[in-house]
């Protein structure tokens, strides 16, 4: 199996990716080798796109070494849809309230400017106005993934409220036949590790209600009105 772990950035996508790696590793030790092989052809499991070259590499590694998880922020391209349609891949997609996504990206950008992120992520993200064009692009992918019925959608807010419940549901979606106690150990492992995670922000929901000033909130609600409605964040 190939897991395509796509997401809107800053929606706990790294946590979900690591959950999925651990789920596969627990289901079969062979997957540890497969993921290590895939890391050599990717940025530690991350691909910006899945083109023909990447498609061939993914199929080769899966057939020769075992199951892998691919983290991406890509839209569901033709080749991704093909992997799903052929039954070779299962896909998940994480998303979050766009207003909180902007605030989280601004926080991440501040860490990058302080030299705390080796990848310098979001280093130019300083204001809500800076973030609006980017978050509009990110959320456009939500519409595309939302149209695919086979995709397991993960709402950030639900994940933060009950990570273990979402982890259980995701394991069932992946048909891994793991015991609840085994899955609980994965949950506890990452709860213990989050304090040292370099890309972990606050892990809170509805930040915009307290962390966004009135003018920025009005701007976001105006610019993102249709998207917020479609995603279920406003009536």
MOTA-V764599 format. One record per residue. N is the residue number from 1. SS is DSSP state (A for helix, B for strand, O for the rest). PSI is psi in degrees with one decimal (NA if undefined). OMEGA is omega in whole degrees, 0 to 359 (999 if undefined). Layout:
N&SS&PSI&OMEGA / N&SS&PSI&OMEGA
This chain:
1&O&145.2&173 / 2&B&128.3&174 / 3&B&121.4&174 / 4&B&109.2&186 / 5&B&85.5&182 / 6&B&165.9&185 / 7&B&164.6&160 / 8&O&133.8&178 / 9&O&150.9&178 / 10&O&34.5&177 / 11&O&38.8&180 / 12&O&27.4&184 / 13&A&-35.5&179 / 14&A&-40.3&177 / 15&A&-46.8&180 / 16&A&-42.7&177 / 17&A&-44.7&180 / 18&A&-36.9&172 / 19&A&-48.2&185 / 20&A&-39.2&176 / 21&A&-44.3&182 / 22&A&-36.3&177 / 23&A&-46.0&179 / 24&A&-41.5&180 / 25&A&-36.7&179 / 26&A&-36.1&180 / 27&A&-32.1&180 / 28&O&122.8&180 / 29&O&-22.2&179 / 30&A&-29.1&184 / 31&A&-22.4&178 / 32&A&-45.2&178 / 33&A&-41.8&181 / 34&A&-44.3&181 / 35&A&-38.4&178 / 36&A&-39.9&177 / 37&A&-42.3&181 / 38&A&-34.2&179 / 39&A&-31.1&181 / 40&O&-22.4&181 / 41&O&6.7&184 / 42&O&179.6&176 / 43&B&75.8&183 / 44&O&44.2&177 / 45&O&-8.5&182 / 46&B&133.7&173 / 47&O&131.3&176 / 48&O&-33.0&179 / 49&O&160.8&174 / 50&O&90.3&176 / 51&O&-170.2&183 / 52&A&-42.5&179 / 53&A&-48.0&180 / 54&A&-38.3&179 / 55&A&-47.4&181 / 56&A&-43.5&180 / 57&A&-43.3&180 / 58&A&-47.4&180 / 59&A&-43.2&181 / 60&A&-48.6&183 / 61&A&-42.3&182 / 62&A&-43.1&181 / 63&A&-38.6&185 / 64&A&-37.4&189 / 65&O&-28.6&181 / 66&O&-167.9&187 / 67&O&146.6&182 / 68&B&159.6&174 / 69&B&132.5&179 / 70&B&117.6&175 / 71&B&136.3&179 / 72&B&160.3&170 / 73&O&18.7&185 / 74&O&155.2&167 / 75&O&166.3&178 / 76&O&90.4&183 / 77&O&173.6&180 / 78&A&-44.8&183 / 79&A&-34.6&175 / 80&A&-45.7&178 / 81&A&-35.1&179 / 82&A&-43.8&178 / 83&A&-40.9&179 / 84&A&-45.9&182 / 85&A&-34.6&181 / 86&O&-6.0&181 / 87&O&13.0&180 / 88&O&-20.5&184 / 89&B&150.0&167 / 90&B&146.6&185 / 91&B&142.9&172 / 92&B&153.8&179 / 93&B&121.4&179 / 94&B&140.6&176 / 95&B&166.6&188 / 96&O&158.7&174 / 97&O&121.4&183 / 98&A&-30.1&180 / 99&A&-40.8&177 / 100&A&-32.3&177 / 101&A&-43.4&179 / 102&A&-46.4&181 / 103&A&-40.2&179 / 104&A&-39.0&178 / 105&A&-36.7&177 / 106&A&-44.1&177 / 107&A&-43.5&180 / 108&A&-40.6&178 / 109&A&-37.8&178 / 110&A&-40.0&178 / 111&A&-38.3&179 / 112&A&-42.5&181 / 113&A&-21.4&176 / 114&O&-0.4&180 / 115&O&19.5&183 / 116&O&-8.4&176 / 117&O&114.2&181 / 118&O&-21.7&180 / 119&O&-4.1&180 / 120&O&37.3&180 / 121&O&136.7&174 / 122&O&28.8&186 / 123&O&-22.3&179 / 124&O&2.8&181 / 125&O&105.5&183 / 126&O&-28.8&184 / 127&O&164.5&176 / 128&A&-39.1&179 / 129&A&-37.3&176 / 130&A&-37.3&188 / 131&A&-20.2&186 / 132&A&-48.9&180 / 133&A&-38.2&182 / 134&A&-42.8&182 / 135&A&-28.0&174 / 136&A&-40.0&177 / 137&A&-44.8&180 / 138&A&-45.6&184 / 139&A&-17.7&175 / 140&A&-29.2&177 / 141&A&-28.4&178 / 142&A&-44.7&180 / 143&A&-43.0&184 / 144&A&-43.7&179 / 145&A&-34.0&182 / 146&A&-24.6&182 / 147&O&-12.7&184 / 148&O&112.2&187 / 149&O&-24.0&183 / 150&O&-3.2&185 / 151&O&136.5&175 / 152&B&109.0&182 / 153&B&132.5&182 / 154&B&110.9&179 / 155&B&121.7&184 / 156&A&-43.6&184 / 157&A&-41.2&177 / 158&A&-38.2&179 / 159&A&-44.6&182 / 160&A&-30.9&180 / 161&A&-39.4&182 / 162&O&82.4&182 / 163&A&-41.8&184 / 164&A&-40.5&180 / 165&A&-43.0&179 / 166&A&-39.6&178 / 167&A&-42.4&177 / 168&A&-47.6&181 / 169&A&-39.8&179 / 170&A&-39.4&178 / 171&A&-39.9&177 / 172&A&-40.8&178 / 173&A&-36.5&182 / 174&O&-5.0&178 / 175&O&48.4&184 / 176&O&-10.7&177 / 177&O&41.4&178 / 178&O&151.9&178 / 179&O&152.4&182 / 180&A&-38.6&180 / 181&A&-35.6&178 / 182&A&-41.9&179 / 183&A&-35.0&179 / 184&A&-35.4&179 / 185&A&-36.2&176 / 186&A&-45.6&178 / 187&A&-48.3&182 / 188&A&-37.8&178 / 189&A&-47.5&184 / 190&A&-26.4&173 / 191&A&-38.6&179 / 192&A&-27.4&184 / 193&A&-14.4&190 / 194&A&-24.5&180 / 195&A&-25.2&181 / 196&A&6.5&181 / 197&O&122.0&186 / 198&O&-24.4&183 / 199&O&13.5&179 / 200&O&128.0&179 / 201&O&-107.1&183 / 202&O&-23.1&180 / 203&O&29.7&180 / 204&O&158.9&180 / 205&O&158.9&179 / 206&O&40.8&178 / 207&O&-33.3&184 / 208&A&-25.5&182 / 209&A&-27.0&182 / 210&A&-27.1&188 / 211&A&-6.1&182 / 212&O&130.5&180 / 213&O&165.9&189 / 214&A&-42.7&183 / 215&A&-38.7&178 / 216&A&-37.9&179 / 217&A&-41.9&177 / 218&A&-43.3&179 / 219&A&-46.5&180 / 220&A&-45.1&182 / 221&A&-32.0&178 / 222&A&-48.6&185 / 223&A&-28.8&186 / 224&O&16.0&187 / 225&A&-51.5&183 / 226&A&-41.0&180 / 227&A&-43.4&179 / 228&A&-37.5&176 / 229&A&-46.5&182 / 230&A&-37.7&183 / 231&O&-5.2&176 / 232&O&19.8&182 / 233&O&-15.7&169 / 234&O&155.9&181 / 235&O&NA&999
